Amino acid sequence: MNIINTVKNAAFNTALTSTLHYLEKDPEINIPKAMDLIDKVVPDGWYESQRAAFRKAITEKNNWYQLILKTYQLDEGVRKTFFRNFIMNSALKGSAIQEEIAQRENCNVPWAILLDPTSACNLHCTGCWAAEYGHKLSLSLDTIDNIIQQGKELGTYMYIYTGGEPMVRKKDLITLCERHPDCEFLSFTNGTLIDEEFCKEMIRVKNFVPAISLEGFEGANDGRRGKGVFTKVQNAMKLLKKHNLPFGISTCYTSANYQDITSEAFFDMLIDAGAMFVWFFHYMPVGNDAVPALLPTPEQRKLIYERIRRFRETKPIFSMDFQNDAEYVGGCIAGGRRYLHINAAGDVEPCVFIHYSNVNIHECSLLDALKSPLFMAYHNGQPFNQNMLRPCPMLENPEYLRKMVKQSGAESTDLQSPESVDHLCDKCKLYAENWEKTANELWYENERQTKS
C-alpha cells in the first residue's frame, strides 16, 4: 500500500486519533511514548525530518519541547480541534489527496487557500495596497463557502483570510467555521476588532486562529498603523491569552523596522503575551506608489536571516521567515504549489504579492484556475532558482515574473492603480542583483556545513 492509500485508510486515522487521545491524559509523561506510536503508524519517509525534530526536542527538552507543552495550556476543545483539522485533515489526509490530484491533473494543488473576504478596513495603514483600493469589494458568503467546498474536494483543509480587514465580517467568518468544522481557519488581522464576545465565539467554533499584524514596538507600529493601535493590539492579546486561545503574530520587515522586530526584546514580548507563532514577511515593492527604499539592504537581510534562525533555537515560539526559509519547502510556494490567493473581486492570483491574473473564481472552477496559463507557468518553472535564498520570481528573479505574466496574458488586478509588470520588475532588478552575492555566500556556506 503506497503512502497516499495508507494516509487515506480509516485504520490509520483511528490510530492517530487514539494517539492524540492518549496524549491528553498526561502530555509531559506521554509525549515520548506517543512519538513511538506515531512512528509505527506513519509510513516510512512521511514527514520524516519533522518527526526527527520532534524526537530531538523531546529528548533535549529544548525550546520546541516547551512550545509543545504550551499547546496543552490552550482551551481543550480548541486544541483537540486544531490537532484534528491541522494535523490529520490538512497535513496528512489532505496532503495525500492533493498529491494524488496533482499527479493526475499535472498541475499544482494548494495546501492552503488565501482569501480576501473584503477590501474594506477600519484602518488606513501606510503602504498597504488593500487600503488603497478605495472600493468596498467583497466575496459573498456563498462564494467563499463554494470555494471551500471545491478546495476540500482537492484535499485543501487550510484557509487563510487576508484583506482588507477580515474581521470587518466577523459574523460571516464564524458562519464559515460552523459550516466547515473539518477545516482550520486562520486570519491575518490588525487585531483592533478582537473583543470579549469574539473570543467566546472562537471557543464555541474551535477552528479559528488570528494572526495579528505588528510592525515592532509602539513607535514603529503606530507610525504605520495609526496612534493607539499598538495599545489595542496589546489588549487583544491579553483577551486571547485570558481565554486560552491560540494566536500568532504577522510582521513585515523593512529597512526601517528590521532592528526592532528581530530583537530579543521583541521575541520575548510576543512570548510573554502568549503568541504561539510569529511569521516574518519581507517588504515587497508592490504597487505604483511603493517605496523601494524600504527594501532591506543585503547586509540588513543577512542580519535578519541570522537573528531569526538563532532565536528559533532558543525561544519557545514557532517562527517562520517566508523569504529566507524557502529551503524548507523547496523554493517558491506560490502558484498553487502550496498556496494561492483570491482577492475580494474574485481574481485568482498565484501569490498574495503578485497582483496579476487571467482567471476569476466567479467564472471558472478552482481546478480550472490551477490549470490556467499563469498558474501552469508557475508549475512548470518552479523552483525559479536553485539557491533557496533567492526563491521569488519577482523579488530575486524578476525576469521570470516578467516573462510569465506576458506569455500568459495575465493582467494587473490592482483595483485603483494598475501596475505594469515591467514597472514592478524594474523596481526589483537592482535589489536582486545586490542580494545575489550575499545570498550565494550564505547558501553555499550552509550547504558546506550540512555536508561536513
C-alpha beads as a LAMMPS data file, in Angstrom:
LAMMPS data file: protein, C-alpha beads

452 atoms
451 bonds

1 atom types
1 bond types

-500.0 500.0 xlo xhi
-500.0 500.0 ylo yhi
-500.0 500.0 zlo zhi

Masses

1 110.0

Atoms # bond

1 1 1 0.000 0.000 0.000
2 1 1 1.521 3.363 -1.005
3 1 1 1.703 6.455 1.194
4 1 1 -1.410 8.050 -0.333
5 1 1 -3.581 4.977 0.301
6 1 1 -2.131 4.493 3.774
7 1 1 -2.918 8.049 4.864
8 1 1 -6.464 7.807 3.489
9 1 1 -7.023 4.467 5.244
10 1 1 -9.555 4.520 8.132
11 1 1 -7.291 2.402 10.347
12 1 1 -4.525 4.990 10.025
13 1 1 -6.838 7.796 11.156
14 1 1 -8.112 5.691 14.048
15 1 1 -4.546 5.029 15.229
16 1 1 -3.648 8.718 15.140
17 1 1 -6.861 9.675 16.936
18 1 1 -6.075 7.166 19.678
19 1 1 -2.543 8.553 19.985
20 1 1 -3.770 12.132 20.377
21 1 1 -6.334 11.000 22.959
22 1 1 -3.559 9.196 24.846
23 1 1 -1.548 12.419 24.941
24 1 1 -4.377 14.302 26.640
25 1 1 -4.143 12.144 29.788
26 1 1 -0.684 13.374 30.814
27 1 1 1.197 15.128 27.995
28 1 1 4.530 15.570 29.775
29 1 1 4.722 11.850 30.609
30 1 1 3.119 10.512 27.439
31 1 1 4.678 12.690 24.693
32 1 1 7.819 10.487 24.355
33 1 1 5.653 7.315 24.226
34 1 1 3.287 8.910 21.719
35 1 1 6.140 9.573 19.295
36 1 1 6.904 5.841 19.273
37 1 1 3.256 5.116 18.460
38 1 1 3.233 7.729 15.662
39 1 1 6.372 6.230 14.125
40 1 1 4.628 2.870 13.943
41 1 1 1.539 4.130 12.086
42 1 1 3.068 6.806 9.842
43 1 1 4.515 5.458 6.546
44 1 1 8.301 5.453 6.044
45 1 1 9.514 8.727 4.593
46 1 1 6.351 10.643 5.536
47 1 1 7.288 13.875 7.407
48 1 1 10.498 12.133 8.435
49 1 1 12.541 15.280 9.153
50 1 1 9.688 16.807 11.179
51 1 1 9.313 13.636 13.242
52 1 1 13.067 13.608 13.861
53 1 1 12.881 17.233 15.032
54 1 1 10.074 16.349 17.465
55 1 1 12.076 13.446 18.875
56 1 1 15.125 15.692 19.307
57 1 1 13.019 18.329 21.079
58 1 1 11.581 15.725 23.451
59 1 1 14.981 14.219 24.236
60 1 1 16.662 17.575 24.855
61 1 1 13.575 19.223 26.416
62 1 1 14.546 22.331 24.461
63 1 1 12.547 25.406 23.405
64 1 1 10.490 23.362 20.939
65 1 1 9.509 20.988 23.738
66 1 1 8.422 23.992 25.804
67 1 1 6.275 25.132 22.865
68 1 1 4.653 21.683 22.581
69 1 1 3.753 21.812 26.271
70 1 1 2.314 25.315 25.822
71 1 1 -0.297 23.863 23.473
72 1 1 -1.653 21.910 26.441
73 1 1 -2.405 25.177 28.225
74 1 1 -4.865 26.080 25.463
75 1 1 -8.607 25.530 25.666
76 1 1 -9.091 21.754 25.442
77 1 1 -11.741 21.829 22.717
78 1 1 -9.780 24.283 20.597
79 1 1 -6.603 22.225 20.970
80 1 1 -8.279 18.936 20.015
81 1 1 -9.946 20.545 17.020
82 1 1 -6.643 22.049 15.880
83 1 1 -4.880 18.687 16.082
84 1 1 -7.681 17.023 14.120
85 1 1 -8.058 19.708 11.445
86 1 1 -4.447 20.804 11.022
87 1 1 -2.545 17.574 11.566
88 1 1 -4.951 14.855 10.477
89 1 1 -7.142 16.588 7.887
90 1 1 -4.739 19.138 6.408
91 1 1 -1.220 17.774 6.852
92 1 1 -1.961 14.060 6.433
93 1 1 -5.223 13.189 4.679
94 1 1 -5.330 16.472 2.741
95 1 1 -1.728 16.249 1.552
96 1 1 -2.332 12.738 0.239
97 1 1 -5.381 13.850 -1.755
98 1 1 -3.508 16.897 -3.067
99 1 1 -0.624 14.734 -4.257
100 1 1 -2.965 12.296 -5.961
101 1 1 -4.843 15.037 -7.837
102 1 1 -1.661 16.945 -8.715
103 1 1 -0.247 13.818 -10.352
104 1 1 -3.467 13.055 -12.204
105 1 1 -4.118 16.599 -13.437
106 1 1 -0.450 17.582 -13.918
107 1 1 -0.869 20.878 -12.068
108 1 1 -0.235 22.380 -8.647
109 1 1 -2.790 21.733 -5.883
110 1 1 -2.568 24.024 -2.843
111 1 1 -2.194 23.066 0.805
112 1 1 -3.760 26.431 1.765
113 1 1 -6.023 28.944 0.074
114 1 1 -5.775 32.641 0.956
115 1 1 -8.966 34.665 0.567
116 1 1 -9.855 38.343 0.859
117 1 1 -13.390 38.372 2.299
118 1 1 -13.407 42.145 1.799
119 1 1 -11.258 45.064 0.662
120 1 1 -12.747 47.203 3.444
121 1 1 -10.677 48.033 6.500
122 1 1 -11.150 50.022 9.687
123 1 1 -7.562 51.336 9.417
124 1 1 -5.560 53.049 6.683
125 1 1 -2.009 51.772 7.081
126 1 1 0.887 53.308 5.184
127 1 1 1.980 51.110 2.267
128 1 1 -0.984 48.723 2.422
129 1 1 -2.379 48.099 -1.059
130 1 1 -5.688 46.886 0.377
131 1 1 -6.277 50.306 1.934
132 1 1 -5.596 51.997 -1.389
133 1 1 -8.225 50.172 -3.463
134 1 1 -10.911 52.650 -2.491
135 1 1 -13.810 50.351 -3.449
136 1 1 -15.503 48.245 -0.798
137 1 1 -15.457 44.945 -2.658
138 1 1 -16.202 41.622 -1.008
139 1 1 -16.611 37.951 -1.749
140 1 1 -20.115 36.851 -0.794
141 1 1 -20.608 34.299 1.960
142 1 1 -21.880 31.770 -0.590
143 1 1 -18.879 32.382 -2.868
144 1 1 -16.407 31.732 -0.055
145 1 1 -18.414 28.686 1.015
146 1 1 -18.262 27.347 -2.544
147 1 1 -14.508 27.937 -2.762
148 1 1 -14.024 25.938 0.438
149 1 1 -16.253 23.134 -0.869
150 1 1 -14.186 22.961 -4.050
151 1 1 -10.960 23.161 -2.039
152 1 1 -11.882 20.231 0.175
153 1 1 -12.513 18.115 -2.928
154 1 1 -8.877 18.862 -3.838
155 1 1 -7.687 17.996 -0.305
156 1 1 -7.323 21.572 0.958
157 1 1 -8.416 21.966 4.581
158 1 1 -6.465 25.133 5.481
159 1 1 -7.988 28.564 4.736
160 1 1 -6.333 31.881 5.490
161 1 1 -8.073 35.248 5.364
162 1 1 -6.309 38.406 4.239
163 1 1 -7.746 41.732 3.170
164 1 1 -8.724 44.424 3.827
165 1 1 -9.543 43.621 7.405
166 1 1 -11.300 40.233 7.508
167 1 1 -12.702 40.890 10.969
168 1 1 -14.968 43.547 9.476
169 1 1 -17.049 40.457 8.605
170 1 1 -16.890 38.650 11.967
171 1 1 -20.325 37.061 11.649
172 1 1 -19.578 35.520 8.232
173 1 1 -16.186 34.221 9.383
174 1 1 -17.838 32.423 12.283
175 1 1 -20.568 31.062 9.966
176 1 1 -17.879 29.546 7.721
177 1 1 -16.235 27.930 10.755
178 1 1 -19.623 26.391 11.575
179 1 1 -20.236 25.176 8.026
180 1 1 -16.776 23.600 7.763
181 1 1 -15.835 22.204 11.189
182 1 1 -13.290 19.895 9.495
183 1 1 -11.202 22.858 8.265
184 1 1 -8.775 25.146 10.087
185 1 1 -9.205 28.891 9.548
186 1 1 -6.515 31.485 10.178
187 1 1 -6.968 35.210 9.712
188 1 1 -4.430 37.969 9.300
189 1 1 -5.884 40.867 11.265
190 1 1 -4.881 44.220 12.704
191 1 1 -6.315 42.938 15.991
192 1 1 -8.342 46.032 16.830
193 1 1 -11.715 44.292 16.418
194 1 1 -11.000 41.334 18.715
195 1 1 -13.204 41.657 21.794
196 1 1 -14.619 39.509 24.601
197 1 1 -17.615 38.420 22.546
198 1 1 -15.480 37.277 19.619
199 1 1 -13.188 35.298 21.952
200 1 1 -16.242 33.415 23.193
201 1 1 -17.235 32.698 19.591
202 1 1 -13.733 31.359 18.896
203 1 1 -14.100 28.979 21.843
204 1 1 -17.505 27.884 20.568
205 1 1 -16.478 27.090 16.959
206 1 1 -12.949 25.953 17.928
207 1 1 -11.338 26.251 14.471
208 1 1 -10.378 29.937 14.089
209 1 1 -6.901 31.351 14.810
210 1 1 -5.932 35.042 14.469
211 1 1 -2.520 36.194 13.217
212 1 1 -2.194 39.764 14.469
213 1 1 -0.159 42.257 12.464
214 1 1 2.529 44.018 14.468
215 1 1 5.300 46.127 12.952
216 1 1 7.503 46.397 16.028
217 1 1 7.193 48.301 19.268
218 1 1 4.781 51.191 19.755
219 1 1 6.677 53.829 17.771
220 1 1 7.279 51.670 14.688
221 1 1 3.842 50.074 14.766
222 1 1 1.773 53.209 15.298
223 1 1 3.914 55.139 12.834
224 1 1 2.475 52.906 10.132
225 1 1 -0.890 51.843 11.543
226 1 1 -2.010 54.918 13.477
227 1 1 -1.853 56.279 17.022
228 1 1 -3.221 53.937 19.667
229 1 1 -3.193 50.761 17.544
230 1 1 -0.304 49.203 19.498
231 1 1 -2.292 49.534 22.739
232 1 1 -5.352 47.963 21.083
233 1 1 -3.216 45.024 19.903
234 1 1 -1.872 44.565 23.431
235 1 1 -5.439 44.451 24.725
236 1 1 -6.443 41.896 22.069
237 1 1 -3.525 39.630 23.019
238 1 1 -4.470 39.873 26.717
239 1 1 -8.027 38.800 25.910
240 1 1 -6.880 35.848 23.796
241 1 1 -4.408 34.735 26.470
242 1 1 -7.068 35.037 29.198
243 1 1 -9.353 32.719 27.239
244 1 1 -6.513 30.244 26.496
245 1 1 -6.876 30.782 22.762
246 1 1 -4.121 30.234 20.190
247 1 1 -2.887 33.221 18.206
248 1 1 0.200 34.373 16.383
249 1 1 1.877 37.463 15.023
250 1 1 2.470 38.568 11.452
251 1 1 5.153 41.155 10.824
252 1 1 6.732 42.719 7.746
253 1 1 10.407 43.644 7.918
254 1 1 11.750 46.697 6.111
255 1 1 14.920 48.763 6.127
256 1 1 13.216 50.930 8.753
257 1 1 11.998 48.397 11.341
258 1 1 14.208 45.302 10.946
259 1 1 16.213 46.032 14.113
260 1 1 13.082 46.156 16.272
261 1 1 11.254 43.082 15.023
262 1 1 14.268 40.769 15.021
263 1 1 15.423 41.811 18.500
264 1 1 15.373 39.524 21.515
265 1 1 13.149 42.035 23.298
266 1 1 10.526 41.761 20.524
267 1 1 10.553 37.943 20.638
268 1 1 10.275 37.974 24.432
269 1 1 7.372 40.439 24.299
270 1 1 5.448 38.125 21.960
271 1 1 6.153 35.036 24.070
272 1 1 5.087 36.795 27.275
273 1 1 1.897 37.941 25.529
274 1 1 1.032 34.304 24.741
275 1 1 1.752 34.162 20.984
276 1 1 2.329 30.651 19.639
277 1 1 3.917 31.689 16.349
278 1 1 5.413 34.653 14.513
279 1 1 5.539 34.865 10.722
280 1 1 8.000 37.253 9.096
281 1 1 7.380 38.715 5.658
282 1 1 9.867 40.583 3.503
283 1 1 8.685 44.008 2.318
284 1 1 7.572 43.777 -1.329
285 1 1 7.597 46.894 -3.549
286 1 1 4.137 46.136 -4.958
287 1 1 2.065 48.974 -6.398
288 1 1 2.843 52.131 -8.359
289 1 1 3.355 54.096 -5.140
290 1 1 5.531 51.519 -3.354
291 1 1 8.774 52.762 -1.787
292 1 1 11.816 50.712 -2.905
293 1 1 13.888 52.456 -0.206
294 1 1 12.079 50.253 2.334
295 1 1 13.668 47.144 0.818
296 1 1 16.331 45.789 3.208
297 1 1 19.934 46.037 2.075
298 1 1 21.879 42.768 1.647
299 1 1 23.595 43.411 4.991
300 1 1 20.269 44.006 6.710
301 1 1 18.665 40.912 5.205
302 1 1 21.652 38.804 6.253
303 1 1 21.279 40.080 9.820
304 1 1 17.543 39.239 9.760
305 1 1 18.364 35.743 8.459
306 1 1 20.886 35.135 11.252
307 1 1 18.809 36.537 14.105
308 1 1 15.603 34.654 13.328
309 1 1 17.491 31.377 12.985
310 1 1 19.302 31.974 16.269
311 1 1 16.105 32.682 18.186
312 1 1 14.435 29.668 16.563
313 1 1 16.893 27.520 18.521
314 1 1 16.300 29.247 21.857
315 1 1 12.792 30.764 22.047
316 1 1 9.546 28.796 22.641
317 1 1 7.673 30.271 19.688
318 1 1 7.314 28.931 16.135
319 1 1 8.994 31.426 13.808
320 1 1 8.961 31.323 10.014
321 1 1 10.667 33.756 7.645
322 1 1 8.847 33.216 4.360
323 1 1 11.610 34.693 2.216
324 1 1 14.655 33.267 3.965
325 1 1 13.231 29.838 4.851
326 1 1 12.410 28.673 1.327
327 1 1 14.894 25.794 1.665
328 1 1 12.421 24.006 3.952
329 1 1 9.713 23.984 1.278
330 1 1 11.807 23.707 -1.889
331 1 1 11.577 27.303 -3.093
332 1 1 8.606 29.402 -4.156
333 1 1 5.321 28.019 -2.761
334 1 1 3.003 30.264 -4.806
335 1 1 1.000 29.463 -7.924
336 1 1 -0.862 26.736 -6.054
337 1 1 2.275 24.738 -5.233
338 1 1 1.450 25.250 -1.569
339 1 1 -0.964 28.165 -1.760
340 1 1 -2.792 30.675 -3.962
341 1 1 -4.674 33.902 -3.335
342 1 1 -8.182 35.032 -4.296
343 1 1 -8.808 38.755 -3.912
344 1 1 -12.061 40.484 -2.982
345 1 1 -13.008 40.846 -6.656
346 1 1 -12.610 37.089 -7.204
347 1 1 -9.358 37.308 -9.198
348 1 1 -7.306 34.153 -8.633
349 1 1 -3.691 35.232 -8.148
350 1 1 -0.632 32.990 -7.791
351 1 1 0.572 34.885 -4.707
352 1 1 -0.720 37.480 -2.279
353 1 1 2.109 39.745 -3.511
354 1 1 1.612 39.065 -7.233
355 1 1 -1.322 41.147 -8.430
356 1 1 -1.743 39.602 -11.862
357 1 1 -4.312 37.083 -13.006
358 1 1 -6.031 35.642 -16.066
359 1 1 -8.928 33.908 -14.267
360 1 1 -11.732 34.885 -11.890
361 1 1 -13.367 32.478 -9.448
362 1 1 -16.814 33.772 -10.456
363 1 1 -16.192 32.461 -13.967
364 1 1 -14.262 29.214 -13.502
365 1 1 -13.674 26.365 -11.076
366 1 1 -10.735 26.227 -8.691
367 1 1 -9.190 23.362 -10.656
368 1 1 -9.583 25.302 -13.918
369 1 1 -7.795 28.253 -12.302
370 1 1 -4.915 25.968 -11.280
371 1 1 -4.625 24.811 -14.913
372 1 1 -4.770 28.328 -16.364
373 1 1 -1.716 29.713 -18.253
374 1 1 -0.241 31.792 -15.398
375 1 1 -0.572 29.001 -12.846
376 1 1 0.877 26.441 -15.249
377 1 1 3.802 28.789 -15.847
378 1 1 4.461 28.631 -12.096
379 1 1 4.029 24.846 -12.086
380 1 1 6.474 24.380 -14.952
381 1 1 9.000 26.939 -13.713
382 1 1 9.362 26.071 -10.020
383 1 1 11.849 26.287 -8.438
384 1 1 12.879 29.567 -10.000
385 1 1 16.378 29.348 -8.558
386 1 1 18.450 26.501 -7.145
387 1 1 19.633 28.886 -4.437
388 1 1 16.751 28.767 -1.969
389 1 1 17.700 32.185 -0.612
390 1 1 16.593 33.535 -3.992
391 1 1 13.183 31.823 -4.319
392 1 1 10.815 34.501 -5.616
393 1 1 10.092 35.039 -9.343
394 1 1 9.514 38.722 -8.565
395 1 1 11.885 39.876 -5.838
396 1 1 15.033 37.839 -6.585
397 1 1 14.362 36.644 -10.166
398 1 1 12.237 39.408 -11.739
399 1 1 12.902 38.220 -15.275
400 1 1 10.764 35.140 -14.528
401 1 1 7.694 37.067 -13.438
402 1 1 8.020 39.465 -16.369
403 1 1 8.103 36.541 -18.789
404 1 1 5.280 34.561 -17.143
405 1 1 2.865 37.472 -16.994
406 1 1 3.473 38.495 -20.591
407 1 1 3.339 34.987 -22.048
408 1 1 0.186 34.033 -20.120
409 1 1 -1.648 37.238 -20.976
410 1 1 -2.313 37.952 -17.285
411 1 1 -3.469 41.447 -16.377
412 1 1 -2.986 43.643 -13.335
413 1 1 -5.588 43.086 -10.618
414 1 1 -4.814 46.316 -8.770
415 1 1 -8.240 47.887 -8.498
416 1 1 -7.181 51.511 -8.209
417 1 1 -3.856 51.981 -9.986
418 1 1 -2.971 49.039 -12.280
419 1 1 0.778 48.422 -12.346
420 1 1 2.544 47.039 -15.405
421 1 1 4.737 44.017 -14.831
422 1 1 7.672 45.940 -16.307
423 1 1 7.236 48.713 -13.746
424 1 1 7.161 46.184 -10.891
425 1 1 10.056 44.054 -12.098
426 1 1 12.238 47.060 -12.858
427 1 1 11.935 48.055 -9.175
428 1 1 13.190 44.611 -8.161
429 1 1 16.061 44.300 -10.627
430 1 1 18.675 46.255 -8.651
431 1 1 17.637 44.594 -5.407
432 1 1 18.024 41.128 -6.983
433 1 1 21.457 41.978 -8.346
434 1 1 22.657 43.359 -4.998
435 1 1 21.338 40.398 -2.984
436 1 1 22.764 37.697 -5.279
437 1 1 26.344 37.793 -3.941
438 1 1 25.327 37.664 -0.269
439 1 1 22.688 35.011 -0.973
440 1 1 25.210 32.804 -2.739
441 1 1 27.738 33.135 0.087
442 1 1 25.128 32.211 2.702
443 1 1 23.653 29.371 0.672
444 1 1 26.908 27.652 -0.240
445 1 1 28.264 28.046 3.291
446 1 1 25.074 26.447 4.579
447 1 1 25.449 23.580 2.090
448 1 1 29.080 23.108 3.120
449 1 1 28.162 22.878 6.807
450 1 1 25.345 20.448 6.066
451 1 1 27.680 18.077 4.189
452 1 1 30.506 18.262 6.737

Bonds

1 1 1 2
2 1 2 3
3 1 3 4
4 1 4 5
5 1 5 6
6 1 6 7
7 1 7 8
8 1 8 9
9 1 9 10
10 1 10 11
11 1 11 12
12 1 12 13
13 1 13 14
14 1 14 15
15 1 15 16
16 1 16 17
17 1 17 18
18 1 18 19
19 1 19 20
20 1 20 21
21 1 21 22
22 1 22 23
23 1 23 24
24 1 24 25
25 1 25 26
26 1 26 27
27 1 27 28
28 1 28 29
29 1 29 30
30 1 30 31
31 1 31 32
32 1 32 33
33 1 33 34
34 1 34 35
35 1 35 36
36 1 36 37
37 1 37 38
38 1 38 39
39 1 39 40
40 1 40 41
41 1 41 42
42 1 42 43
43 1 43 44
44 1 44 45
45 1 45 46
46 1 46 47
47 1 47 48
48 1 48 49
49 1 49 50
50 1 50 51
51 1 51 52
52 1 52 53
53 1 53 54
54 1 54 55
55 1 55 56
56 1 56 57
57 1 57 58
58 1 58 59
59 1 59 60
60 1 60 61
61 1 61 62
62 1 62 63
63 1 63 64
64 1 64 65
65 1 65 66
66 1 66 67
67 1 67 68
68 1 68 69
69 1 69 70
70 1 70 71
71 1 71 72
72 1 72 73
73 1 73 74
74 1 74 75
75 1 75 76
76 1 76 77
77 1 77 78
78 1 78 79
79 1 79 80
80 1 80 81
81 1 81 82
82 1 82 83
83 1 83 84
84 1 84 85
85 1 85 86
86 1 86 87
87 1 87 88
88 1 88 89
89 1 89 90
90 1 90 91
91 1 91 92
92 1 92 93
93 1 93 94
94 1 94 95
95 1 95 96
96 1 96 97
97 1 97 98
98 1 98 99
99 1 99 100
100 1 100 101
101 1 101 102
102 1 102 103
103 1 103 104
104 1 104 105
105 1 105 106
106 1 106 107
107 1 107 108
108 1 108 109
109 1 109 110
110 1 110 111
111 1 111 112
112 1 112 113
113 1 113 114
114 1 114 115
115 1 115 116
116 1 116 117
117 1 117 118
118 1 118 119
119 1 119 120
120 1 120 121
121 1 121 122
122 1 122 123
123 1 123 124
124 1 124 125
125 1 125 126
126 1 126 127
127 1 127 128
128 1 128 129
129 1 129 130
130 1 130 131
131 1 131 132
132 1 132 133
133 1 133 134
134 1 134 135
135 1 135 136
136 1 136 137
137 1 137 138
138 1 138 139
139 1 139 140
140 1 140 141
141 1 141 142
142 1 142 143
143 1 143 144
144 1 144 145
145 1 145 146
146 1 146 147
147 1 147 148
148 1 148 149
149 1 149 150
150 1 150 151
151 1 151 152
152 1 152 153
153 1 153 154
154 1 154 155
155 1 155 156
156 1 156 157
157 1 157 158
158 1 158 159
159 1 159 160
160 1 160 161
161 1 161 162
162 1 162 163
163 1 163 164
164 1 164 165
165 1 165 166
166 1 166 167
167 1 167 168
168 1 168 169
169 1 169 170
170 1 170 171
171 1 171 172
172 1 172 173
173 1 173 174
174 1 174 175
175 1 175 176
176 1 176 177
177 1 177 178
178 1 178 179
179 1 179 180
180 1 180 181
181 1 181 182
182 1 182 183
183 1 183 184
184 1 184 185
185 1 185 186
186 1 186 187
187 1 187 188
188 1 188 189
189 1 189 190
190 1 190 191
191 1 191 192
192 1 192 193
193 1 193 194
194 1 194 195
195 1 195 196
196 1 196 197
197 1 197 198
198 1 198 199
199 1 199 200
200 1 200 201
201 1 201 202
202 1 202 203
203 1 203 204
204 1 204 205
205 1 205 206
206 1 206 207
207 1 207 208
208 1 208 209
209 1 209 210
210 1 210 211
211 1 211 212
212 1 212 213
213 1 213 214
214 1 214 215
215 1 215 216
216 1 216 217
217 1 217 218
218 1 218 219
219 1 219 220
220 1 220 221
221 1 221 222
222 1 222 223
223 1 223 224
224 1 224 225
225 1 225 226
226 1 226 227
227 1 227 228
228 1 228 229
229 1 229 230
230 1 230 231
231 1 231 232
232 1 232 233
233 1 233 234
234 1 234 235
235 1 235 236
236 1 236 237
237 1 237 238
238 1 238 239
239 1 239 240
240 1 240 241
241 1 241 242
242 1 242 243
243 1 243 244
244 1 244 245
245 1 245 246
246 1 246 247
247 1 247 248
248 1 248 249
249 1 249 250
250 1 250 251
251 1 251 252
252 1 252 253
253 1 253 254
254 1 254 255
255 1 255 256
256 1 256 257
257 1 257 258
258 1 258 259
259 1 259 260
260 1 260 261
261 1 261 262
262 1 262 263
263 1 263 264
264 1 264 265
265 1 265 266
266 1 266 267
267 1 267 268
268 1 268 269
269 1 269 270
270 1 270 271
271 1 271 272
272 1 272 273
273 1 273 274
274 1 274 275
275 1 275 276
276 1 276 277
277 1 277 278
278 1 278 279
279 1 279 280
280 1 280 281
281 1 281 282
282 1 282 283
283 1 283 284
284 1 284 285
285 1 285 286
286 1 286 287
287 1 287 288
288 1 288 289
289 1 289 290
290 1 290 291
291 1 291 292
292 1 292 293
293 1 293 294
294 1 294 295
295 1 295 296
296 1 296 297
297 1 297 298
298 1 298 299
299 1 299 300
300 1 300 301
301 1 301 302
302 1 302 303
303 1 303 304
304 1 304 305
305 1 305 306
306 1 306 307
307 1 307 308
308 1 308 309
309 1 309 310
310 1 310 311
311 1 311 312
312 1 312 313
313 1 313 314
314 1 314 315
315 1 315 316
316 1 316 317
317 1 317 318
318 1 318 319
319 1 319 320
320 1 320 321
321 1 321 322
322 1 322 323
323 1 323 324
324 1 324 325
325 1 325 326
326 1 326 327
327 1 327 328
328 1 328 329
329 1 329 330
330 1 330 331
331 1 331 332
332 1 332 333
333 1 333 334
334 1 334 335
335 1 335 336
336 1 336 337
337 1 337 338
338 1 338 339
339 1 339 340
340 1 340 341
341 1 341 342
342 1 342 343
343 1 343 344
344 1 344 345
345 1 345 346
346 1 346 347
347 1 347 348
348 1 348 349
349 1 349 350
350 1 350 351
351 1 351 352
352 1 352 353
353 1 353 354
354 1 354 355
355 1 355 356
356 1 356 357
357 1 357 358
358 1 358 359
359 1 359 360
360 1 360 361
361 1 361 362
362 1 362 363
363 1 363 364
364 1 364 365
365 1 365 366
366 1 366 367
367 1 367 368
368 1 368 369
369 1 369 370
370 1 370 371
371 1 371 372
372 1 372 373
373 1 373 374
374 1 374 375
375 1 375 376
376 1 376 377
377 1 377 378
378 1 378 379
379 1 379 380
380 1 380 381
381 1 381 382
382 1 382 383
383 1 383 384
384 1 384 385
385 1 385 386
386 1 386 387
387 1 387 388
388 1 388 389
389 1 389 390
390 1 390 391
391 1 391 392
392 1 392 393
393 1 393 394
394 1 394 395
395 1 395 396
396 1 396 397
397 1 397 398
398 1 398 399
399 1 399 400
400 1 400 401
401 1 401 402
402 1 402 403
403 1 403 404
404 1 404 405
405 1 405 406
406 1 406 407
407 1 407 408
408 1 408 409
409 1 409 410
410 1 410 411
411 1 411 412
412 1 412 413
413 1 413 414
414 1 414 415
415 1 415 416
416 1 416 417
417 1 417 418
418 1 418 419
419 1 419 420
420 1 420 421
421 1 421 422
422 1 422 423
423 1 423 424
424 1 424 425
425 1 425 426
426 1 426 427
427 1 427 428
428 1 428 429
429 1 429 430
430 1 430 431
431 1 431 432
432 1 432 433
433 1 433 434
434 1 434 435
435 1 435 436
436 1 436 437
437 1 437 438
438 1 438 439
439 1 439 440
440 1 440 441
441 1 441 442
442 1 442 443
443 1 443 444
444 1 444 445
445 1 445 446
446 1 446 447
447 1 447 448
448 1 448 449
449 1 449 450
450 1 450 451
451 1 451 452
